[in-house]
Amino acid sequence: MKGEVPGSSLAEDTVAHERVLNALQGNIGGGVIRVHHLRAIRAGRFQHVEAHLVVPEFWSVERAHNMSEDVAARVMRDLGTMCDFEEAVRPDMPRVAL
């Protein structure tokens, strides 16, 4: 970003966001169709992450929940910081043209 000062909170937030993206990319698969509404906030050594994980529409709620908990645990492990990961699971519903 133009005028950004290295070491500023904006630079740190960009770095934190990139770290979260890298951790997610390394741990997504096994049915996750896409991730959206990603938000990463860092406060000192603590990282807060929110993300919507899109899964197949035919998955049971239990299967989707178990998968999202597993992804969250692996992302937190890879970030290596104190982390809170809130995930919302959404089915991939076909779009119907009206």
Secondary structure by P-SEA (a helix, b strand, c coil): ccccccccaaaaaaaaaaaaaaaaaacccccccccccbbbbbcccbbbbbbbbbccccccaaaaaaaaaaaaaaaaaaacccbbbbbbbbcbbbbbcc
